[in-house]
């Protein structure tokens, strides 16, 4: 049975019991690496700021989620400010 063939009757469905070895490696990428290194080495939080819409992102990101342009500007976060979040 080809992989894209539509199964009409449940008794035609086939399976096998086995495992597929997969390896996962998480990388923080460039902006995440800068954020984590600054936090570890100097105890400071850094954010990235979009040059167009002026949104700041913590942890720092490579691209603005609103404008989809590169965010090269990094700045330290002060101890006061407003936090906006969503769940």
Beta strands, then each sheet from edge to edge (+ up, - down):
strand 1: 46-49
strand 2: 56-57
strand 3: 73-76
sheet 1: 2+ 1- 3+
end
